[in-house]
């Protein structure tokens, strides 16, 4: 398993992100800033009418170029030749179609620092690549970088049925073990790291359209705010990324079950009060970073070995003061049995909405 990257507090790399999809550029920028919080990102649409033709030297004065929009072998080789002809060109991380992955070694020999699959991008792998590129460039005194060994490319296959069609996704670094749940919002899998065999949970968000800029906006704000919790009150996120057109998150595997299972066993009042107290402690940590869970219910509350309550299922969470709606249809999202009146009415929510849901659980 890739080591969990800690946020780089001091590094402020200059990164150029080049791709024809505004939604993908925004999501890639979000992934970079979750690790490099003060990164300066140049957002470049290669098909923009403001570009000055094929010779335009985009992104050649930063610390790295994330080069997408590469669909054919000729496009890949031409782009590398054009960019690497400049003595000040930074390391290039290429995002290519699956059909081009067999050319990975030769593309790196021609100047790509690393080559990743465009439809299987991992936050950890992307940012570790940027870190390695920055170190290599520094060690090489700005000279062209050659013969840098990349991380191995290993993807596991995950199958599920969505909208009546069987879909196969490949997720970088993990192999499928079993399906835990499937809803219109998400599919949840039990998996393990290919490298370390550590057991994890992977949630694929099937309700979000990757290339819709409005739909990907939540990922930037909410996940960035959750990151400082690092498992305190909220489930620890180990990685995230893109599988085909679906965002996904890799989370720790919580072994002590959820609240729904505990509720099936008779408890006295002190035991119930202890659980509610633990839930409120977890909510307090969440609300301190101004995030409203929005779907608090017994199935979204798990327990660690020390008895602490841990919140999961943040796929509809929002920053405090906003409404919880599906941007595509405007529908109110949540579980009707537990949601607050203001959430049900489509109004803005804050920490009190989660406290209402906690009260329903206590009742």
C-alpha positions in Angstrom: 0.0 0.0 0.0 1.2 3.5 -0.7 2.2 5.3 2.5 -0.5 7.9 3.6 0.8 11.3 2.5 0.7 13.9 5.2 -0.1 17.5 4.0 3.0 19.3 2.8 2.8 22.4 5.0 5.8 24.3 3.6 6.1 23.1 0.0 4.4 25.4 -2.5 5.0 23.9 -5.9 4.0 25.5 -9.2 1.9 22.9 -11.1 0.5 23.2 -14.6 -2.6 21.0 -15.2 -3.4 20.6 -18.9 -6.5 18.8 -20.0 -9.6 19.5 -22.2 -12.1 18.7 -19.4 -12.7 21.6 -16.9 -14.2 19.1 -14.4 -11.1 16.9 -14.5 -8.8 19.9 -14.2 -10.7 21.1 -11.1 -10.7 17.6 -9.5 -6.9 17.2 -10.2 -6.3 20.6 -8.6 -8.3 19.5 -5.6 -6.2 16.4 -5.3 -3.0 18.3 -5.5 -4.1 20.9 -2.9 -5.2 18.2 -0.4 -1.5 17.5 -0.1 0.2 20.7 -1.3 -2.2 23.2 0.4 -0.5 26.3 -0.9 0.3 25.0 -4.4 0.1 27.6 -7.3 -1.8 25.8 -10.0 -2.0 26.9 -13.6 -5.2 25.7 -15.2 -4.8 25.1 -18.9 -7.4 24.1 -21.5 -5.3 22.9 -24.6 -8.3 23.5 -26.8 -8.9 27.1 -25.7 -9.1 29.7 -28.5 -6.6 31.7 -26.5 -3.8 29.1 -27.1 -1.3 30.2 -29.7 -1.1 27.0 -31.7 0.8 23.8 -31.2 4.0 25.6 -30.3 2.6 27.3 -27.3 5.0 26.6 -24.4 2.5 26.0 -21.6 3.6 25.2 -18.1 7.3 25.2 -18.7 8.4 27.3 -15.8 6.9 25.4 -12.8 7.8 22.4 -10.7 5.8 19.9 -12.7 3.3 19.5 -15.6 0.3 17.2 -15.3 -0.4 16.6 -19.0 -3.8 15.1 -19.8 -5.7 15.0 -23.0 -3.4 12.4 -24.5 -5.4 9.9 -26.5 -3.0 8.6 -29.2 0.6 7.6 -29.4 1.4 10.4 -31.8 -0.1 13.0 -29.5 1.9 11.6 -26.6 5.2 11.6 -28.4 4.7 15.0 -30.1 3.8 16.6 -26.8 6.9 15.2 -25.1 9.1 16.3 -28.0 7.7 19.8 -28.0 7.9 20.3 -24.2 11.2 18.6 -23.6 12.9 20.7 -26.3 12.9 23.5 -23.8 15.8 23.5 -21.4 13.6 24.8 -18.6 10.8 22.3 -19.0 9.8 20.8 -15.6 9.1 17.1 -15.0 6.1 15.9 -17.0 3.5 13.5 -15.4 1.4 12.2 -18.3 -2.2 11.0 -18.0 -2.9 8.6 -20.9 -5.7 6.4 -22.2 -5.6 2.7 -21.1 -4.5 1.7 -24.6 -1.3 3.7 -24.3 -0.1 2.1 -21.0 1.9 -0.6 -22.7 4.0 2.4 -24.0 4.8 3.6 -20.5 8.4 2.6 -20.5 9.2 4.1 -23.9 7.4 7.3 -23.1 9.4 7.7 -20.0 12.6 7.0 -22.0 11.5 9.9 -24.2 11.2 12.3 -21.3 8.0 11.7 -19.3 8.8 11.6 -15.6 5.9 9.2 -15.0 2.9 7.9 -17.0 -0.4 7.3 -15.2 -3.7 6.0 -16.5 -6.2 8.8 -16.9 -9.1 6.7 -15.8 -7.4 5.3 -12.7 -5.8 8.3 -10.9 -4.9 8.0 -7.2 -4.4 11.0 -5.0 -1.5 9.4 -3.2 0.2 8.2 -6.4 -0.2 11.6 -8.1 1.2 13.6 -5.3 4.0 11.2 -4.5 4.9 11.5 -8.2 5.0 15.3 -7.8 7.2 15.0 -4.7 9.6 12.6 -6.4 9.7 14.9 -9.4 10.6 17.9 -7.2 13.3 16.0 -5.4 14.8 14.6 -8.6 14.8 18.1 -10.2 16.5 19.6 -7.1 19.1 16.8 -7.0 19.7 17.2 -10.7 20.2 21.0 -10.5 17.5 21.7 -13.1 19.1 19.5 -15.8 16.8 17.0 -17.7 15.8 14.1 -15.6 16.4 10.6 -16.9 16.3 7.0 -15.6 14.1 7.7 -12.5 12.4 4.5 -11.5 8.6 5.1 -11.2 6.3 3.5 -8.7 4.9 0.2 -10.0 1.5 0.4 -11.8 -0.9 -2.1 -10.3 -4.7 -1.9 -10.5 -7.4 -4.2 -9.2 -10.8 -4.8 -10.9 -14.1 -3.9 -9.2 -17.4 -5.0 -10.8 -20.9 -3.7 -10.1 -24.2 -3.1 -11.7 -25.4 0.6 -12.2 -28.5 1.7 -14.1 -28.9 -1.9 -15.2 -25.5 -2.1 -16.8 -22.6 -4.2 -15.5 -19.6 -1.9 -15.0 -15.9 -2.8 -14.4 -13.6 -0.2 -12.7 -9.9 -0.4 -12.0 -8.6 1.1 -8.8 -4.9 1.8 -8.4 -3.2 -0.3 -5.7 -6.1 -2.4 -4.4 -7.7 -5.7 -5.1 -11.4 -6.6 -4.7 -12.5 -8.9 -1.9 -16.3 -8.4 -1.7 -19.2 -6.0 -2.1 -20.4 -4.5 1.2 -23.3 -2.3 -0.1 -24.9 -0.8 -3.2 -27.2 2.2 -3.2 -28.2 4.8 -5.9 -25.5 7.1 -4.3 -22.6 4.8 -3.9 -21.1 1.3 -4.1 -19.0 0.2 -1.2 -16.3 -2.6 -1.5 -14.2 -4.5 1.0 -10.7 -4.6 -0.5 -7.0 -5.0 0.4 -3.8 -3.3 -0.6 -2.0 -5.2 -3.3 1.4 -4.2 -1.8 0.8 -4.7 2.0 -2.5 -6.8 2.2 -3.9 -4.2 4.6 -7.7 -4.4 4.6 -9.6 -1.3 3.6 -13.1 0.0 2.5 -13.5 1.6 -0.9 -16.5 3.8 -1.7 -17.2 4.6 -5.3 -19.6 7.6 -5.7 -21.8 6.6 -8.6 -24.1 9.5 -8.1 -21.6 12.1 -9.2 -20.6 13.0 -12.8 -16.9 13.5 -12.8 -16.8 16.0 -15.6 -19.6 18.2 -14.2 -17.7 21.1 -12.5 -20.6 21.8 -10.1 -20.7 18.1 -9.0 -17.0 17.9 -8.2 -16.9 21.2 -6.2 -18.0 19.4 -3.0 -14.9 17.2 -3.1 -12.5 20.1 -2.7 -14.0 21.8 0.2 -15.4 18.9 2.3 -12.5 16.5 2.0 -10.0 19.3 2.6 -11.8 20.3 5.8 -12.0 16.6 7.0 -8.3 15.9 6.4 -7.0 17.5 9.7 -9.3 15.2 11.7 -7.1 12.2 10.4 -9.5 9.6 11.9 -10.6 11.5 15.0 -14.3 11.6 14.9 -14.4 10.8 11.2 -13.2 7.7 9.4 -9.6 8.0 8.2 -9.2 8.5 4.5 -6.2 6.7 3.1 -6.5 7.7 -0.5 -9.0 8.9 -3.1 -9.1 9.3 -6.9 -10.8 8.7 -10.1 -12.0 5.3 -11.5 -13.3 5.8 -15.0 -15.8 8.6 -14.5 -16.4 8.0 -10.8 -14.7 9.6 -7.8 -13.7 7.1 -5.1 -12.4 7.1 -1.5 -10.2 4.6 0.3 -10.9 4.4 4.0 -9.8 2.5 7.1 -11.6 -0.7 7.8 -13.5 -0.4 11.1 -13.7 -3.8 12.7 -16.2 -3.2 15.6 -19.4 -2.8 13.6 -22.0 0.0 13.4 -24.6 1.4 15.7 -27.5 -0.5 14.0 -25.9 -3.8 15.1 -25.5 -2.6 18.6 -29.1 -1.4 18.8 -30.2 -5.0 18.3 -28.8 -5.9 21.7 -30.7 -4.7 24.8 -28.9 -1.9 26.6 -29.5 -0.1 29.9 -29.8 3.7 30.1 -26.1 4.3 31.1 -24.9 2.3 28.1 -27.1 4.3 25.8 -26.0 7.6 27.3 -22.3 6.5 26.8 -22.9 5.8 23.1 -24.7 9.1 22.6 -21.9 10.9 24.4 -19.4 9.3 22.0 -21.5 10.3 19.0 -21.6 13.9 20.2 -17.8 13.9 20.7 -17.4 12.7 17.1 -19.9 15.4 15.9 -18.1 18.1 17.8 -14.9 17.3 16.0 -16.8 17.4 12.7 -18.5 20.7 13.5 -15.3 22.4 14.6 -14.2 22.2 10.9 -17.6 23.6 9.8 -18.8 20.4 8.1 -22.4 19.2 8.4 -22.6 15.4 8.0 -26.2 15.5 6.6 -26.9 11.8 6.7 -26.4 10.8 10.4 -28.1 7.5 11.1 -27.2 4.2 12.9 -25.6 2.8 9.7 -23.2 5.8 9.4 -21.8 5.5 13.0 -19.1 2.8 13.5 -16.9 2.0 16.5 -13.2 1.5 16.9 -11.5 -0.9 19.3 -11.2 1.7 22.0 -15.0 2.3 21.9 -14.8 5.7 20.2 -17.6 6.5 17.7 -16.5 7.2 14.2 -18.6 8.9 11.5 -18.6 7.5 7.9 -20.6 8.3 4.7 -19.7 11.9 3.9 -20.9 11.7 0.3 -23.6 14.3 0.8 -21.9 16.3 3.5 -21.6 20.1 3.0 -19.9 23.1 4.5 -22.1 24.7 7.3 -24.6 27.2 6.0 -25.4 25.5 2.7 -28.3 23.3 1.6 -27.9 19.6 0.8 -29.3 19.1 -2.7 -28.4 17.1 -5.8 -27.0 19.7 -8.1 -28.2 17.9 -11.2 -31.9 17.7 -10.3 -32.2 20.0 -7.2 -33.6 17.1 -5.1 -33.1 17.2 -1.4 -30.7 14.4 -0.3 -30.6 12.5 3.0 -32.5 9.8 5.0 -36.1 11.1 5.7 -36.4 9.2 9.0 -33.5 11.0 10.5 -33.1 14.4 8.7 -34.0 17.7 10.3 -37.1 19.7 9.1 -34.8 22.4 7.6 -32.9 19.8 5.6 -36.1 18.2 4.4 -37.3 21.6 3.2 -34.1 22.2 1.2 -33.0 25.1 3.5 -29.4 25.8 4.6 -28.1 23.5 7.4 -25.6 23.8 10.2 -24.5 21.7 13.2 -28.0 21.8 14.7 -29.3 19.7 11.8 -26.9 16.9 12.8 -27.8 17.3 16.5 -31.5 16.8 15.5 -30.5 13.5 13.8 -28.6 12.5 16.9 -31.7 13.2 19.0 -33.8 10.9 16.7 -31.2 8.2 17.1 -31.3 8.6 20.9 -35.1 8.4 20.8 
